[in-house]
């Protein structure tokens, strides 16, 4: 490729684990990006980053001190390159307590809606786990989540705990988050720079006071579907909920939360999970935030990400004619300057964990799981 042609293109080096690479780097994304002047180039994790490239942008989801040092060295040698995102900013989301503190710090005005986070506490040892005084602020049922949220399979092992007997299966350090009935629907909000997309998905079913009295111990998330009665399988349960008719959160409200989180966390690529409190239809709770989620599950993710890369290219001074949108045949249906918001997309989760590729958090439930013992966090 001629030097002038190379200079007129925007090279995005991506450093991703194999599973993430397989789900995100689809041929459709690579082709669309290339047609708009953006080249997606795989970074070889076995070689020093500074020996590869040149890159105008590094897109990554790798962790560890060695990788952090490589990014720092790369940034020092290529000060104009964009790093998505800063390891320091990402680190905040690795702790389930610190990740939600940022939500409490947001100040967003709304005449009718309010938002916050569920009551939660962190348990570092078994002694505190069985200390009932530590539970003064929480009501059963509670969700038990590993304190560390690093995208690993272990970090996605969660359980719904119905009473103190269920604590025996848990292994600290963990976060205990009060379960809030939310009509069996979760709203997943994807953020790509200024772009915001909200979709609704099935979640854990509500737990009534009557049902809670007959439940004991705990259930892993893959088993919670059995909370529904034997007369109704889960598919019928969700059809009765009329999921497709579930009202979406106000567009402007969700967009303002997304913008606030982006500014506060200094991140460009993340999603957050929101539920609507069944006791108050205008009260919303943010329950999880994930860095670089499974964007391939987001509708039309290819033009959204391509538009974002093009915007970065333009900000960096790259003259990409096809990114300007002058060619209608290449122009995406999305405008990077326009914040897209909630739609009535209905998604169906069929995973036994918090995301099929280990990226998304939330409260999904497998429609056809079998009842078994609560699995201890390894």
C-alpha positions in Angstrom: 0.0 0.0 0.0 1.4 3.4 -1.0 2.5 5.7 1.8 0.0 8.4 1.0 -2.8 5.9 1.0 -1.7 4.5 4.4 -1.6 8.0 5.8 -5.2 8.6 4.6 -6.5 5.6 6.4 -7.2 5.1 10.1 -5.5 2.0 11.6 -7.1 0.5 14.7 -5.0 -2.2 16.3 -7.1 -4.5 18.5 -5.8 -6.6 21.4 -8.5 -9.0 22.5 -8.7 -12.5 24.0 -9.7 -15.2 21.5 -13.3 -15.5 22.7 -13.8 -11.7 22.6 -12.0 -11.4 19.2 -14.3 -14.1 17.8 -17.5 -12.4 18.9 -16.5 -8.8 18.1 -14.3 -8.9 15.0 -16.9 -10.1 12.6 -16.3 -10.0 8.8 -19.2 -7.6 8.5 -17.5 -5.1 10.8 -14.1 -5.4 9.2 -15.6 -4.9 5.7 -17.7 -1.9 6.6 -14.9 -0.2 8.4 -12.5 -0.8 5.6 -15.0 0.7 3.1 -15.0 3.8 5.2 -11.2 4.1 5.5 -10.7 2.3 8.8 -8.4 -0.7 9.0 -8.9 -3.2 11.9 -5.5 -4.8 12.5 -4.9 -7.6 15.0 -2.2 -7.0 17.6 0.0 -10.0 18.3 0.0 -10.4 22.1 3.2 -12.5 21.9 5.2 -9.5 20.5 5.9 -6.1 22.1 3.2 -3.6 21.2 5.8 -0.9 20.2 7.3 -3.3 17.6 3.9 -3.4 15.8 1.9 -0.9 13.9 1.8 1.9 13.2 -1.5 2.3 14.9 -3.7 5.4 15.1 -5.8 3.8 17.8 -5.4 0.8 20.1 -8.6 -1.0 21.1 -8.0 -3.5 23.9 -9.5 -5.7 26.6 -6.4 -7.3 28.1 -5.3 -7.0 31.7 -2.2 -7.4 33.8 0.8 -5.3 34.7 2.8 -6.3 31.6 0.1 -5.1 29.2 -0.4 -1.9 31.2 3.4 -1.2 30.8 3.2 -1.9 27.1 0.4 0.6 26.7 2.3 3.2 28.6 5.4 2.7 26.4 3.3 2.8 23.3 1.6 6.0 24.4 5.0 7.6 25.2 6.2 6.8 21.7 2.9 7.6 19.9 1.4 10.5 21.9 -1.2 11.2 19.2 -2.6 7.7 19.2 -5.9 7.0 20.9 -6.1 4.2 23.5 -9.5 2.7 24.1 -9.7 2.9 27.0 -7.4 4.0 29.8 -6.4 1.0 32.0 -6.7 3.3 35.0 -10.3 4.2 34.1 -11.2 0.6 33.3 -9.8 -0.6 36.7 -12.7 1.0 38.6 -15.1 -1.4 37.0 -13.2 -4.4 38.3 -14.7 -3.8 41.7 -18.4 -4.2 42.1 -18.5 -1.6 44.9 -16.5 1.1 43.3 -18.2 0.6 39.9 -21.6 1.7 41.3 -20.3 4.5 43.5 -20.1 6.6 40.4 -23.8 6.3 39.9 -24.5 7.7 43.4 -22.3 10.7 42.5 -24.3 11.6 39.4 -26.6 14.7 39.5 -29.3 14.5 36.9 -32.5 16.5 36.9 -35.8 14.8 36.0 -39.3 16.0 36.8 -40.7 12.5 37.1 -38.0 9.8 37.1 -35.4 9.1 39.8 -32.5 6.6 39.9 -30.0 5.1 42.2 -28.4 1.7 43.1 -29.8 -1.1 45.2 -28.7 -1.4 48.9 -25.6 -3.5 49.0 -22.7 -4.4 51.3 -19.3 -6.1 50.8 -18.3 -9.2 52.8 -14.6 -9.9 53.0 -14.6 -12.9 55.4 -16.8 -15.7 56.7 -17.1 -14.1 60.2 -18.8 -11.0 58.8 -20.9 -13.2 56.5 -22.6 -14.8 59.5 -22.8 -11.6 61.6 -26.4 -10.6 61.5 -25.6 -7.1 62.6 -23.8 -6.6 59.3 -27.1 -7.2 57.6 -29.1 -4.5 59.3 -29.5 -2.5 56.1 -30.4 -5.5 53.8 -33.6 -7.5 53.3 -33.8 -11.0 51.8 -33.6 -12.1 49.1 -30.2 -10.8 48.1 -27.9 -11.4 45.1 -24.5 -12.7 45.9 -21.8 -11.5 43.4 -18.0 -11.9 43.4 -16.4 -8.7 44.5 -14.0 -8.8 41.5 -15.6 -8.2 38.1 -12.8 -8.9 35.6 -14.9 -10.6 32.9 -13.7 -14.1 33.9 -16.1 -17.1 34.3 -15.6 -16.9 38.1 -16.6 -13.3 38.3 -20.0 -14.2 36.6 -20.9 -16.9 39.2 -23.8 -15.4 41.1 -26.6 -16.6 43.3 -30.0 -15.5 44.7 -30.0 -16.0 48.5 -33.3 -16.4 50.2 -32.3 -16.6 53.9 -29.4 -16.9 56.3 -29.1 -20.7 55.6 -28.1 -19.8 52.0 -25.0 -18.1 53.2 -23.3 -21.4 53.9 -22.6 -21.9 50.2 -21.0 -18.5 49.6 -17.3 -17.8 49.5 -16.1 -14.3 50.4 -15.1 -11.7 49.2 -18.5 -11.1 47.8 -21.0 -8.3 47.3 -24.5 -8.8 48.7 -27.0 -6.7 46.8 -30.6 -6.5 47.8 -32.8 -8.1 45.1 -35.5 -5.7 43.9 -38.6 -7.0 42.0 -38.5 -5.5 38.6 -41.1 -7.3 36.5 -38.7 -9.8 35.0 -37.3 -7.2 32.6 -33.8 -5.6 32.5 -32.8 -2.7 30.3 -29.3 -3.0 28.9 -27.8 0.3 27.8 -24.9 0.2 25.3 -22.6 3.2 25.1 -20.2 3.8 22.2 -18.8 7.3 22.6 -21.8 9.6 22.2 -24.0 6.9 20.9 -26.5 5.3 23.3 -28.7 2.3 22.6 -31.2 0.8 25.1 -32.7 -2.7 24.6 -34.9 -4.7 26.9 -34.3 -8.3 27.8 -35.7 -11.0 30.1 -34.4 -11.1 33.6 -35.0 -12.9 36.9 -38.7 -13.3 37.8 -40.1 -11.4 40.7 -40.1 -13.1 44.1 -43.3 -12.5 46.1 -43.4 -12.4 49.9 -45.5 -15.5 49.8 -43.0 -17.3 47.6 -40.1 -16.1 49.7 -41.5 -17.8 52.8 -41.4 -21.2 51.1 -37.9 -20.9 49.6 -34.8 -21.9 51.4 -31.0 -21.6 50.8 -29.9 -20.2 47.5 -30.0 -20.7 43.8 -27.4 -20.0 41.2 -28.6 -17.8 38.4 -28.9 -20.7 36.0 -31.5 -22.3 38.4 -33.7 -19.3 39.2 -36.1 -20.1 36.4 -37.6 -22.7 38.7 -39.0 -20.0 40.9 -42.0 -20.1 38.5 -44.7 -22.6 39.1 -44.6 -26.1 37.6 -47.8 -25.3 35.7 -46.1 -22.6 33.7 -42.8 -23.1 31.9 -40.6 -20.0 31.6 -41.6 -19.2 28.0 -45.3 -19.0 29.1 -44.3 -17.0 32.1 -42.6 -14.3 30.0 -45.3 -14.4 27.4 -47.8 -13.6 30.1 -45.6 -10.6 31.0 -46.1 -9.2 27.5 -42.4 -8.4 27.3 -42.8 -6.8 23.9 -45.3 -4.4 25.5 -43.0 -3.4 28.4 -42.6 0.4 28.4 -39.1 1.6 27.8 -37.5 4.1 30.1 -37.7 7.7 28.9 -35.1 8.3 26.1 -33.8 11.6 27.5 -33.5 10.2 31.0 -31.4 7.1 30.0 -29.3 9.3 27.7 -28.5 11.7 30.5 -27.4 8.9 32.7 -25.2 7.5 30.0 -23.6 10.8 29.3 -23.0 11.4 33.0 -21.4 8.0 33.5 -19.2 8.5 30.4 -17.9 11.8 31.8 -17.5 10.5 35.3 -15.7 7.3 34.3 -13.8 8.7 31.4 -14.7 5.7 29.3 -16.0 5.4 25.7 -17.0 1.8 25.5 -19.3 0.3 28.2 -22.8 -0.8 29.0 -24.9 -0.6 32.1 -27.8 -2.6 33.3 -31.0 -0.8 34.6 -34.1 -2.2 36.3 -37.4 -0.5 37.0 -38.5 -0.9 40.7 -41.8 -2.7 40.6 -42.9 -0.8 43.7 -42.4 2.6 41.9 -42.7 2.7 38.1 -40.7 5.9 38.0 -37.7 4.6 40.1 -34.8 3.1 38.2 -31.8 1.2 39.6 -28.4 0.8 38.0 -27.2 -2.7 39.0 -24.1 -3.3 37.0 -21.6 -1.6 34.6 -19.3 -3.5 32.2 -16.4 -2.3 30.1 -16.3 -3.2 26.4 -19.4 -5.5 26.5 -20.7 -7.9 23.9 -21.4 -5.3 21.2 -22.2 -7.9 18.6 -25.4 -8.5 20.5 -26.3 -4.8 20.0 -28.5 -4.2 17.0 -26.6 -2.7 14.0 -23.3 -2.7 15.9 -21.2 -2.6 12.7 -22.3 0.9 11.6 -22.3 2.2 15.2 -18.7 1.1 15.8 -17.6 2.2 12.3 -19.1 5.7 12.8 -17.3 5.9 16.2 -13.9 5.0 14.6 -14.5 7.6 11.9 -15.2 10.2 14.4 -11.9 9.4 16.2 -10.2 9.6 12.8 -11.6 13.0 12.1 -10.7 14.3 15.6 -7.1 13.0 15.1 -6.9 15.0 11.8 -7.1 12.1 9.4 -8.6 13.1 6.1 -10.9 10.1 5.4 -13.2 11.1 2.5 -15.5 8.1 3.0 -15.9 8.9 6.7 -17.3 12.3 5.9 -20.6 10.8 4.7 -20.3 12.4 1.3 -20.8 9.1 -0.5 -24.4 8.1 0.2 -23.7 4.5 -0.8 -21.2 4.2 2.0 -23.0 6.4 4.6 -24.2 4.7 7.7 -27.8 5.2 8.8 -26.3 6.5 12.1 -24.9 10.0 12.7 -22.2 10.0 15.3 -23.2 13.4 16.5 -26.7 12.2 17.2 -27.3 10.4 20.5 -29.5 7.4 19.8 -31.6 6.2 22.7 -34.0 3.5 23.8 -36.0 1.5 21.3 -38.4 -1.4 21.6 -35.9 -4.0 20.8 -36.7 -7.3 22.6 -33.9 -9.7 23.3 -34.1 -13.2 24.7 -31.3 -14.5 26.9 -30.4 -18.1 26.6 -27.2 -18.1 28.7 -26.7 -19.6 32.1 -24.3 -16.8 33.1 -24.3 -13.1 32.9 -23.4 -12.9 29.3 -22.9 -15.4 26.5 -19.4 -14.1 25.9 -18.6 -13.3 29.5 -18.9 -9.6 28.8 -22.3 -8.4 29.9 -23.5 -8.3 33.4 -27.1 -8.2 34.6 -29.8 -10.6 35.7 -30.4 -13.1 32.8 -32.1 -16.4 33.3 -31.9 -19.5 31.3 -35.4 -20.5 30.2 -34.8 -24.3 30.3 -32.4 -24.8 33.3 -32.9 -27.6 35.8 -33.2 -27.3 39.6 -30.0 -28.4 41.4 -28.0 -27.5 44.5 -26.6 -24.0 44.8 -23.1 -24.0 43.4 -20.4 -22.6 45.6 -18.3 -19.8 44.1 -15.0 -21.5 43.3 
